[in-house]
Amino acid sequence: MTKLSVNINKIATLRNARGGNVPDLLQVAKHIQEYGSNGITIHPRPDERHIRYQDARDLKSIVYTEYNIEGNPEKTFVDLVLEIKPTQVTLVPDAIDAITSNAGWNTIKHQSFLKEIIQEFQRNNIRTSIFVDPVLEMIEGAKATGTERIELYTEAFAHQYGLGNKKGIQPYVATANLANELELGINAGHDLSLENIEYFKQNIPNLLEVSIGHALISEAIYLGLDNVINMYLNKLK
């Protein structure tokens, strides 16, 4: 079964909109795990507009499943990850002013940089994953960095699926097949939802983990958090 890691950035966004501590991010993280999620994902950014660096620290004692921290490996982020030592760090090349992640790494151009960062995380027993577009050359480049996993950036798939074009899965199948040949673990995330997750899962061989935030939290407004998590888990079986 593919693991579900719930990204709780949107919970922090809602909390920060009014100040104070409602909703309580730590309590929500506890509930998400109790409802069956296999992990918690956060993506702190330098401006702390949703997840704060202190949230990342506070969650360390709360997350008893898998703890995945995403972000651009600039110094402050690297220092935070080395302090917390989560289960996994997912390296994402997002710009400081990006509303959300919008591209994967060029693993050829940045190979030396990524390799150095990854070695530092691995020395501290932190599993690494690189956010990549479904491009064969980028998968080969990821392998050369020494990372254990890749995370496929799935916005293009989700967009095409929403248009009724199921052929949009094809680049992802090709890159997944190559990743499997290269013995890279496969994660995926971005714009995956209850509408498209089952089709994606069925077509991606050896999909280890999906990280879902915006869609899942939005769907939970209508259907309830407990219910939505179990709906995802059923589709990922």
Buried (B, 14 or more C-beta within 10 A) or exposed (E): EBBBBBBBBBBBBBBBEEEEEEBEBBEBBBBBBEBEBBBBBBBBBEEEEBBBBEBBEEBEEBBEBBBBBBBBBEEEBBEBBBEBBBBBBBBBBBEEEEEBBEBBBBBEEBBEEBBEBBEBBBEEEBBBBBBBBBBEBBBBBBBBBBBBBBBBBBBBBBEBBEEEEEEBBEBBBBBBBBBBEEEBBBBBBBBBBBEBBBBBBEBBEEBBBBBBBBBBBEBBEEBEBBEBBBBBBEBBE
